[in-house]
């Protein structure tokens, strides 16, 4: 059995590739925060060479969320 999660099955409403606006809606935050996180390398993001717009891959974002979730002490 694979440890890979089929995000398409469990989260069909979340597109596999998101833009800044879509990710901001998913995270319940604003686009400026998402862009700042992407620019600072906090959240995994991609840009085409010479491009200005970020794209975010669903599986990378969900993995990032799992790795960085808050755990009270």
TAMOGI-V418854 format. One record per residue. N is the residue number from 1. RES is the residue in one letter. PHI is phi in degrees with one decimal (NA if undefined). OMEGA is omega in radians with two decimals (NA if undefined). Layout:
# TAMOGI-V418854
n->N res->RES phi->PHI omega->OMEGA
n->N res->RES phi->PHI omega->OMEGA
This chain:
# TAMOGI-V418854
n->1 res->X phi->NA omega->-3.09
n->2 res->X phi->-85.6 omega->3.08
n->3 res->X phi->-83.3 omega->-3.12
n->4 res->X phi->-71.1 omega->3.11
n->5 res->X phi->-95.3 omega->3.09
n->6 res->X phi->-87.0 omega->-3.09
n->7 res->X phi->-62.4 omega->3.10
n->8 res->X phi->-61.9 omega->3.12
n->9 res->X phi->-75.7 omega->-3.04
n->10 res->X phi->-86.6 omega->-3.13
n->11 res->X phi->-132.3 omega->-3.06
n->12 res->X phi->-66.0 omega->-3.13
n->13 res->X phi->-82.2 omega->3.13
n->14 res->X phi->-97.8 omega->-3.10
n->15 res->X phi->-66.4 omega->-3.13
n->16 res->X phi->-65.3 omega->3.08
n->17 res->X phi->-127.2 omega->-3.09
n->18 res->X phi->-119.5 omega->2.99
n->19 res->X phi->-96.3 omega->-3.06
n->20 res->X phi->-61.0 omega->-3.12
n->21 res->X phi->-64.0 omega->-3.13
n->22 res->X phi->-63.6 omega->-3.14
n->23 res->X phi->-68.6 omega->3.10
n->24 res->X phi->-60.1 omega->3.10
n->25 res->X phi->-65.1 omega->3.14
n->26 res->X phi->-61.9 omega->-3.10
n->27 res->X phi->-89.4 omega->-3.12
n->28 res->X phi->55.6 omega->3.09
n->29 res->X phi->-138.1 omega->3.14
n->30 res->X phi->-104.0 omega->-3.06
n->31 res->X phi->-64.0 omega->-3.14
n->32 res->X phi->-63.8 omega->3.10
n->33 res->X phi->-64.2 omega->-3.14
n->34 res->X phi->-61.1 omega->3.12
n->35 res->X phi->-62.7 omega->3.12
n->36 res->X phi->-63.6 omega->3.10
n->37 res->X phi->-60.4 omega->3.14
n->38 res->X phi->-66.4 omega->-3.13
n->39 res->X phi->-61.2 omega->-3.11
n->40 res->X phi->-86.3 omega->3.12
n->41 res->X phi->77.4 omega->-3.14
n->42 res->X phi->-73.2 omega->-3.12
n->43 res->X phi->-116.7 omega->-3.13
n->44 res->X phi->-65.7 omega->-3.10
n->45 res->X phi->-146.2 omega->-3.14
n->46 res->X phi->-132.2 omega->3.04
n->47 res->X phi->-137.9 omega->2.98
n->48 res->X phi->-72.0 omega->3.12
n->49 res->X phi->-54.2 omega->-3.13
n->50 res->X phi->78.9 omega->-3.10
n->51 res->X phi->-85.1 omega->-3.14
n->52 res->X phi->-107.7 omega->-3.04
n->53 res->X phi->-87.5 omega->3.07
n->54 res->X phi->-88.2 omega->2.92
n->55 res->X phi->-125.6 omega->-3.06
n->56 res->X phi->-130.7 omega->3.13
n->57 res->X phi->-93.3 omega->-3.07
n->58 res->X phi->-52.1 omega->-3.07
n->59 res->X phi->-65.4 omega->3.10
n->60 res->X phi->-71.4 omega->3.14
n->61 res->X phi->-65.8 omega->-3.14
n->62 res->X phi->-65.4 omega->3.09
n->63 res->X phi->-63.8 omega->3.09
n->64 res->X phi->-60.1 omega->3.12
n->65 res->X phi->-62.4 omega->3.13
n->66 res->X phi->-64.8 omega->-3.11
n->67 res->X phi->-71.2 omega->-3.04
n->68 res->X phi->-115.5 omega->-3.13
n->69 res->X phi->-70.0 omega->-3.14
n->70 res->X phi->-75.0 omega->3.07
n->71 res->X phi->-125.8 omega->-3.12
n->72 res->X phi->-62.8 omega->-3.12
n->73 res->X phi->-87.6 omega->NA
